[in-house]
C-alpha cells in the first residue's frame, strides 16, 4: 500500500490511519512504487489548482490513470477526491483535473462556508465502503465540492455508488457528493483519518477490498 506524497495532505496522519486499518504502508512520490502498490491513497488539502500542480510534478495523474486502466485500486481523500473530476473552479480560476469523472468542483452554496465539522451522509444501498457504518457521522473541512453528479452509464456498466451529504439549514441547504465507489476508484470528500471510529471502520472496509498477493 502506498500513500502518494505530492506535497499535499495530512500525510502522516493518513499513513497512521491506513496502518491501523491493517495495511503495510509506504509514503512515496516514486512513480514505480505508486504503480506497483496493491492500493494507492491520494490525500489532498488546500486549493484544487495547487494540488493538481503538485500531482503533475510527480506524474501522479499518470499513475492514477494507468492504475485505473488496469483495475488497480485508488482511494482519493478530500481534495484528493476533487482532483479526480473534470475540472475545478476557485475564485474564478478554472483548473483541469484528472477527468476520471465528469463534473465540476465549485464553491458550496450555503450561508456558512467552509463546511467544517461532523456530518451525516446519505449512503446508497449496496455500499461496501460504508458497510456497518451507514448511520455514522464523518469529519468534513472544505469550501468546495461536486454539487451535481453527471456520469451516466446507460446500463452499459455498473453505475457508481454515490454517497451524498448536505450543508446549511432550512431552505439554504446545499447538497454535494460525499463519497464515490466506482470499481477500483473510491473517494471521500470527508477525512476518514479524522473521523474517529467511523473513519477507521471505513478504511478497514476499503483495505479489505484490496487484492492480496
Secondary structure, 3 states (H helix, E strand, C coil): CEEECCCCCCHHHHHHHHHHCCCCCEEECCHHHHHHCCEEEECCCCCHHHHHHHHHHCCHHHHHHHHHHCCCEEEEECHHHHCCEEEEEECCEEEECCCCEEEEEEECCCCCCCEEEEEECECCCCCCCCCCCCCCEEEEEECEEECCCCCCCCCCCCCCEEEEEEEEECCEEEEEEEEEEECCEEEECCCHHHCHHHHHHHHHHHHHCCCCC
